[in-house]
Amino acid sequence: MRPCRLAYCTLEPDGYSPSMAFLPFLSGFLLGGSLIISIGAQNAFLLRQGLLEQHVFVLCLICAVSDALLITAGVAGVGTLVAQSPLLSQIATIGGIVFLLGYALFSFRRALKPDVLKAAKSGAPSLRAAIAACLAFTYLNPNVYLETVLLVGSVSAGYAGSDRVAFGAGAVTVSFVWFFGLGYGAQLLQPVFARPLAWRVLDCATGVVMTSIAIGLLRSL
């Protein structure tokens, strides 16, 4: 250990440098990316809002900050407490099933009357409704807690000190990169969604994804 001085004191071992934190940071970044980059309910919702250019920044920020909070909780060891509360997990699961099935039904109904991009923009939800839906997709999905709090938290337990902080920072960073990239990158697909068929395919795919997730949650009860 380095000796403590009045002006500087460190608990890091001799030979440690900030550059050594890159590997745990990269590990957290890659693990977080492998979990978040998928066709899920939250991503499908954010993709649609990005295509409509409706409340994109606010929704991206909510998704990223929520992920950051859950990852931080996992790295801090909260995952162990959540795993020991079956009742809390069951309540969240039931709430998630009801919400996902309801939104899936809404998506299938919307697919029956697809709109082109301009018409879809005129019928877009208000900011309050969009925020409420975004929060529901984030916190009523038990898989979010399994992946961010439990899984990321358990892997981070293999690190200590600055390495553990760097691992968590990597997982948080990829969340911000992904959500803002998805929300604003969706605008590149606007020429495709100028046709009703594209919206029909997106809404049907969204409905199928949310129904499959809800079925999976139902089987876990």
Secondary structure, DSSP 8 states (H G I E B T S, - for coil): -----SS----S-TT--GGGGHHHHHHHHHHHHHHHSS--HHHHHHHHHHHHTSSHHHHHHHHHHHHHHHHHHHHTTHHHHHHT-HHHHHHHHHHHHHHHHHHHHHHHHHHHS---HHHHHHT---HHHHHHHHHHHHHS-HHHIIIIIIIHHHHHTT--THHHHHHHHHHHHHHHHHHHHHHHHGGGGTTGGGSHHHHHHHHHHHHHHHHHHHHHHHHH-
